[in-house]
């Protein structure tokens, strides 16, 4: 939440230079408050697990939040019941005329395919384009981040020789407000067969705000702060990597044990969650950022985004 200060309070200017929101008494006395509207496009097979992980993180904000869930209509969902999907999920036509303060687009287990060969690629492109006008800020996770970087900015993915799998240290490269309160070095789960071609990144359009030795960029933000790209899985539960390892093993995929995860590198070793605090902090920072920036009237969001794009093109 913003700090309320008198307009000429000396620290107010310093805080504003540090990108910390401070509002004066006059604005505070007239400030309207409403729930934030969020939309989650859940592309993961086990939707209930992902729902729980993300809701756990966004529920820690003191703000009141309304959440809608969106599914891909052009895809046959095999791991979640039709009853659950029909009761709790919307299709794109249901939200096409709506506006949202924030949106999360999850990852999906389709990294081995070129983007255009993903069966729902055309529908996803429509949704991603819509998110640039009808949503104030969008978080993209793992494959969702790679898909958005490719679609919006032409930054292609690259295949790894083996799965990047485990918990890896990362370094905060910038004092971006999304990383406010982060340690200089923090850890987060990674589970992917692909990364991005960093040679294609234009630093004037996309900023890398976190990077790991040997694993490259892990967090990126667009210049206008509209799009956030998380290549890892800070939202993962303590045992998520274990469950993925056992699933891959049962399929005979030969996936190695996740690195820096099990005690003594044994599949029955103790797991110590070393990313939970930063996960909560990231999503708390994001929600606070959205709360400060989004228009009070949801209907004003498209105009706000148009003005933001115009400003960044100047």
C-alpha positions in Angstrom: 0.0 0.0 0.0 1.2 3.6 -0.6 2.7 5.7 2.2 0.6 8.8 2.9 2.8 11.9 3.3 2.4 15.6 3.3 3.1 17.0 -0.2 6.3 18.9 0.9 7.6 16.2 3.3 11.3 16.0 2.5 11.5 12.2 2.2 8.6 12.1 -0.3 10.8 13.2 -3.2 13.5 10.7 -2.3 11.0 7.9 -2.1 9.5 8.8 -5.5 13.0 8.8 -7.0 13.4 5.3 -5.7 10.1 4.3 -7.3 8.3 3.9 -4.0 4.8 5.2 -4.0 4.0 8.0 -1.7 0.8 10.0 -1.9 -0.1 13.3 -0.4 -2.9 14.0 2.1 -5.2 15.5 -0.5 -5.0 12.5 -2.8 -5.4 10.1 0.1 -8.6 11.9 1.2 -10.2 11.5 -2.2 -8.8 8.1 -3.1 -11.4 5.5 -4.1 -10.7 1.9 -3.4 -12.2 -1.1 -5.2 -11.3 -4.8 -5.6 -8.6 -5.6 -8.1 -9.9 -7.8 -11.0 -7.4 -10.5 -12.0 -7.6 -13.1 -14.8 -5.6 -16.3 -14.8 -5.1 -18.2 -18.1 -4.3 -21.6 -16.8 -2.5 -23.7 -19.5 -1.1 -26.3 -17.1 -2.4 -29.9 -17.2 -3.2 -30.2 -13.5 -5.2 -27.0 -13.2 -6.2 -27.4 -9.6 -2.6 -27.6 -8.4 -1.7 -24.4 -10.4 -4.9 -22.6 -9.2 -3.9 -23.4 -5.6 -0.3 -22.3 -6.0 -1.2 -18.9 -7.6 -4.1 -18.2 -5.3 -1.9 -18.8 -2.3 0.5 -16.1 -3.4 -2.0 -13.4 -4.5 -4.2 -14.0 -1.4 -1.5 -12.5 0.9 -2.1 -9.0 -0.3 -4.3 -6.7 2.0 -6.2 -5.8 -1.1 -9.5 -7.3 -2.0 -9.1 -9.3 -5.2 -11.6 -10.8 -7.6 -10.2 -13.7 -9.7 -11.6 -15.2 -13.0 -10.0 -18.3 -14.6 -9.7 -18.7 -18.3 -9.1 -21.8 -20.4 -8.2 -22.5 -24.0 -11.4 -23.6 -25.8 -9.6 -25.1 -28.8 -7.8 -27.7 -26.6 -9.0 -30.9 -25.1 -8.3 -30.9 -21.4 -7.5 -34.4 -20.2 -6.3 -33.9 -16.7 -9.1 -31.8 -15.2 -12.8 -32.8 -15.0 -15.2 -31.2 -17.4 -17.4 -30.3 -14.4 -14.6 -28.3 -12.9 -13.8 -26.5 -16.1 -17.5 -25.7 -16.9 -18.1 -24.4 -13.4 -15.1 -22.4 -12.7 -13.5 -21.4 -16.1 -14.4 -19.0 -18.8 -13.7 -19.0 -22.5 -12.2 -16.1 -24.4 -15.5 -14.9 -25.8 -16.7 -14.5 -22.2 -14.0 -12.0 -21.4 -13.4 -10.4 -24.8 -15.3 -7.3 -23.8 -14.1 -7.1 -20.2 -11.1 -5.4 -18.7 -8.8 -6.5 -15.9 -6.3 -4.9 -13.7 -3.9 -7.9 -13.9 -3.5 -11.2 -15.7 -1.3 -14.3 -15.2 -0.6 -16.6 -18.2 0.9 -19.9 -16.9 3.4 -22.3 -18.5 2.4 -25.4 -20.5 4.3 -28.7 -21.2 4.7 -28.0 -25.0 8.2 -26.7 -25.1 9.4 -29.4 -27.5 7.1 -28.0 -30.2 7.7 -24.9 -32.4 5.2 -22.3 -31.4 3.1 -22.5 -34.6 2.7 -26.3 -34.1 1.0 -25.9 -30.7 -2.6 -26.8 -31.4 -4.0 -23.7 -29.7 -1.4 -21.2 -30.8 -3.8 -19.2 -32.9 -6.3 -18.8 -30.0 -3.4 -18.0 -27.6 -2.2 -15.3 -29.9 -5.6 -13.7 -29.9 -5.7 -13.7 -26.1 -2.1 -12.3 -25.8 -3.0 -9.5 -28.2 -6.2 -8.8 -26.1 -4.1 -8.7 -22.9 -2.1 -5.7 -24.3 -5.2 -3.5 -24.5 -7.6 -4.8 -21.9 -5.3 -5.6 -19.0 -3.1 -3.2 -17.0 -0.3 -5.7 -16.3 0.5 -9.3 -17.4 2.7 -11.9 -15.7 3.8 -14.7 -18.1 5.3 -17.9 -16.5 7.8 -20.3 -18.1 6.5 -21.4 -21.5 4.0 -18.7 -21.3 6.8 -16.2 -21.0 8.7 -17.7 -23.9 5.5 -17.6 -26.0 4.8 -14.0 -25.2 8.4 -12.9 -25.8 8.2 -14.5 -29.2 4.8 -13.3 -30.2 5.1 -9.7 -28.9 8.9 -9.1 -29.5 10.2 -11.7 -31.9 12.5 -13.2 -29.2 12.8 -16.9 -30.0 13.4 -19.8 -27.7 16.4 -22.1 -27.8 16.5 -25.8 -26.9 18.8 -27.1 -24.2 20.7 -30.4 -24.4 19.0 -31.5 -21.2 16.2 -30.3 -19.0 17.1 -27.4 -16.8 15.7 -28.9 -13.6 16.2 -27.9 -10.0 16.6 -24.9 -7.7 19.1 -22.3 -8.9 20.6 -19.1 -7.5 19.8 -15.9 -9.4 21.1 -12.4 -9.1 19.0 -9.3 -9.1 20.5 -7.1 -11.8 18.3 -4.0 -11.4 16.6 -2.1 -8.6 13.2 -2.7 -10.2 10.2 -2.3 -8.1 9.1 -5.9 -8.6 12.3 -6.9 -6.8 11.8 -4.5 -3.9 12.9 -6.3 -0.7 14.6 -9.1 -2.6 18.0 -10.3 -1.5 20.8 -9.6 -4.0 21.0 -13.4 -4.6 17.8 -15.5 -4.4 16.8 -19.0 -5.4 13.9 -20.3 -7.5 12.8 -23.5 -9.2 13.5 -24.1 -12.9 11.9 -26.8 -14.9 12.2 -26.4 -18.7 13.8 -27.8 -21.8 14.2 -24.4 -23.4 15.3 -20.8 -22.7 15.4 -17.6 -24.7 17.9 -16.3 -27.2 19.3 -13.4 -25.3 21.1 -12.1 -28.3 17.7 -11.0 -29.6 16.9 -8.8 -26.6 16.8 -5.1 -27.2 17.6 -3.5 -23.9 15.5 -0.5 -24.8 12.4 -2.6 -25.1 13.0 -5.5 -22.7 15.0 -5.3 -19.4 16.6 -8.3 -17.8 16.1 -7.9 -14.1 17.4 -11.2 -12.8 20.0 -13.6 -14.2 21.5 -16.9 -13.1 25.0 -18.2 -13.9 24.8 -20.9 -16.5 21.1 -20.5 -16.9 20.8 -17.0 -18.3 18.0 -14.5 -17.9 15.3 -15.6 -15.5 13.1 -12.5 -15.1 12.5 -9.8 -17.7 10.2 -6.8 -17.9 9.0 -4.7 -20.9 10.0 -1.1 -21.0 6.5 0.1 -20.1 6.2 -2.5 -17.3 3.1 -4.0 -18.9 4.6 -7.4 -19.5 6.5 -9.4 -17.0 8.3 -12.6 -17.9 9.2 -15.3 -15.3 11.1 -18.2 -16.8 11.2 -20.1 -13.5 8.5 -21.3 -11.2 8.5 -19.3 -8.0 4.9 -20.4 -7.5 5.9 -24.0 -7.1 5.1 -25.9 -3.9 7.8 -27.6 -2.0 7.2 -31.0 -3.6 6.4 -29.8 -7.1 9.8 -30.7 -8.6 9.7 -34.1 -6.8 6.4 -34.9 -8.4 7.7 -33.8 -11.8 10.8 -36.0 -11.3 8.6 -39.1 -10.4 6.3 -38.4 -13.3 9.2 -38.2 -15.8 10.8 -41.4 -14.2 7.6 -43.3 -14.6 7.4 -42.3 -18.2 11.0 -43.5 -18.8 12.2 -40.1 -19.8 15.6 -40.4 -18.0 15.3 -37.1 -16.3 18.1 -36.5 -13.8 17.3 -35.6 -10.1 16.5 -31.9 -9.8 19.7 -30.0 -8.9 20.2 -28.4 -5.5 16.8 -29.8 -4.3 16.9 -33.1 -2.4 19.2 -33.4 0.6 22.2 -35.5 -0.3 20.9 -35.7 -3.9 18.7 -38.7 -3.0 15.1 -39.0 -4.2 14.0 -39.7 -0.7 16.0 -36.8 0.8 14.6 -33.9 2.8 13.4 -30.9 0.7 14.0 -27.5 2.1 11.9 -24.8 0.5 14.3 -21.8 -0.2 12.1 -19.7 -2.5 8.8 -19.3 -0.7 9.5 -15.9 0.8 10.6 -14.4 -2.5 7.6 -15.9 -4.3 5.3 -14.1 -1.9 7.3 -10.9 -2.1 7.2 -10.9 -5.9 3.5 -11.3 -6.2 2.9 -8.8 -3.4 5.1 -6.3 -5.2 3.2 -6.9 -8.4 -0.2 -6.5 -6.9 0.8 -3.3 -5.1 2.2 -2.0 -8.4 -1.0 -2.8 -10.3 -3.1 -1.2 -7.6 -1.1 2.1 -7.9 -1.1 2.2 -11.7 -4.5 0.8 -12.9 -7.3 3.3 -13.5 -10.1 3.3 -11.0 -12.7 2.7 -13.7 -12.0 -0.6 -15.4 -13.5 0.8 -18.6 -10.6 3.2 -18.7 -7.9 0.5 -19.0 -7.7 0.4 -22.8 -7.3 4.2 -23.0 -4.6 4.0 -20.2 -2.7 1.3 -22.2 -3.0 3.3 -25.4 -1.5 6.4 -23.7 1.2 4.3 -22.2 2.2 2.9 -25.6 2.2 6.4 -27.1 4.4 7.7 -24.3 7.0 4.9 -24.9 7.1 5.5 -28.6 7.9 9.2 -28.1 
